[in-house]
């Protein structure tokens, strides 16, 4: 470049010290980063007094040169204005139905035109450049680019009409005001690796105007093109000598071992600067002491109790469903449960009453167990439930309802610090109130949000938040609240911390190390896709097209990162590079590290490996063991660990145990979890609401429908015994009963109310209707029509203790095992010559359930002989019956019954003798696996037990 001076500083020198030593007054210093600028200012202040010296970053210089008397739109304001100018055709083309769907498109839009400005590419660029190279734009690229140009024009007209402008219309050297730099005799550009075409134009203009323009490079001259300022590719060997005295390369196997390696370097080598490690984003940083590590006095606003509360409220609003048939708003029970499990939200609403919270959660868990999915926002559903926890749930619903009236930013702000809204101080923790600037940050963001409405950048707020996923009355309040939360996401809060006397280990990133020097540094996570960063798919144009147009490509970015990294290594006397190789996680050592291993002097390099065996040493250090802490031997836990011993006085004070079929199945399958659930009552609560029609829900629906149908049929008879012609049960009677069942509140609040409802009504419901009709034909086929019968449909009330019958008496421990159950249907001939048991099924079945019912209803009390009883599963969806006798062709019914009785008795005797043990069959271990420690059982105990055998 004409009249431009180049100064090349070797890696053996400190760049900032060189600037101080050769400084002159009336000079402007331009840096690529804020960190480099601040470090230089501190060094200048420490060494000399200076006059008329200014320090700027390159971005600050370009903003300074812009000439405008209009406010510049930035951040959310420009994104809102961008969405406001999109036509219906634009939204359809880019598939953006609302503002939030357009945010990513807006980011790409502004980055594109900023890059166009930086590289001085006209909007109507010459596409022949691409065609001649065989990289012409495809139709979709042309269409997209033309539409983006059109949007740019609409955007400019829209904001200028409202008195604003944007940087994409300002960054043009033709309009820069260079008079503002007239007082400077020299302008120094400090070690910027890549200069855009716009930045090169600024440099040329200054040089042509007679200003002494100097470009400082910490890179040898042969690697810099003096005309284009482009940097040629290089290896670390090409860069020459530096200040490096020692490089430690620590190769690890996972994230944790990398932290072990880091702490070892900090301890042994006294490293005080760590690159590429963010404590706030790494869970292992909890091991680090704030007395030795500067973990930062700031946190993202998203970590605060206030943000989490508002985020929970927004999730509740967005989850609401408008149901058109009854014209009511439904609140998903899953969302209410998640809200109550959020400590900030539940504590605020129920005023920290732990008992009320627990009873509320128990109530919600009970609703989930009954397959309920929704409650209505008006509380009609809750009115039918007499439960003290209903009040807490109603508080949540009322709170949600109070926010549905929000229709503007001002009405959202009006909900802050009022009794029926969000009282900010009541939500904050003591630390947040007394030791942070959270309130200041929050109210400043609130004022910024309020300004959006006052500057009238948006004419129709409602159009921004149209979202087909959300109920119409929810779109505005949920959209405004989400907009505010997006404002808060980018904010940070600062904590007041106790001053620390000694210097602490500092954290920074590679970008901010440019031009700085360190005596000792450690670089974490030097792996592929981190250093260098992963290849990203560019917006709109391919890598080749970008290269032909003069835009930065991935190769340019990779070369720039390589320079930053290698410069850091070469200017630091001691360097520790901590990397990882993990084949299972597809993580490999960085190519930068491999290049150093290949080319760097062997006498200055040390390579170490950290494997999992270092865990013990690391934990000993954490425990401050003084080397006298004995680590427990790694031996398998014995059988006693997986067994709960029986204590009759404690476990069965009533000297009896009542078993239904399902609890008995649990006992036979896994006595350990049976004890937890049945004996001491710690059954795990279901925390996930089924999003579909679960098999259990369909089964309940079928049972309800059949019970209603039997009631209607029997009410038409005078009194038992009944004579019914089952072949003449009309299909329209079944259809009416099913329709009536589907209109009940129970079905309404258990239905998903989405597309699966349509599928259920059009596919599943007709199968249920057909299956029920065929059931009555089945009764006719087995000879039950027109004979005298006693018919006993299932009773809906829960079983009482007196409804159980003694089954097994254990005299040794004075314990009676009782059984009880509810068959779906029993039919007895009036002369008591035959007895029928039916169980309706819509899913899987187990023959032992029929055996259980035969024992309970007839055999224990000897009310019938085995050959007088017929028991049957009726599969409603398949319209097919299967009798017990069909399950065992080679065994007599007596043998089947006897075998079942022996199995139950043996299991009971076994747990009385040996305690409640975990099942040995793997498929039975999934129940409560965390409590029963399935992982240890399978990995350590069972293999050894099998070996002992």
Beta strands, then each sheet from edge to edge (+ up, - down):
strand 1: 4-8
strand 2: 27-31
strand 3: 53-57
strand 4: 71-72
strand 5: 164-165
strand 6: 186-190
strand 7: 212-217
strand 8: 246-252
strand 9: 273-275
strand 10: 298-300
strand 11: 321-323
strand 12: 328-332
strand 13: 374-376
strand 14: 492-494
strand 15: 506-508
strand 16: 520-523
strand 17: 574-580
strand 18: 605-609
strand 19: 643-644
strand 20: 656-659
strand 21: 789-793
strand 22: 805-810
strand 23: 815-819
strand 24: 825-829
strand 25: 835-841
strand 26: 869-875
strand 27: 880-883
strand 28: 916-917
sheet 1: 1+ 7+ 6+ 2+ 3+
sheet 2: 4+ 5+
sheet 3: 15+ 9+ 16+ 17+ 8+ 18+
sheet 4: 10+ 14-
sheet 5: 11+ 12- 13+
sheet 6: 19+ 28-
sheet 7: 20+ 23+ 22-
sheet 8: 21+ 24- 25+ 26+ 27-
end
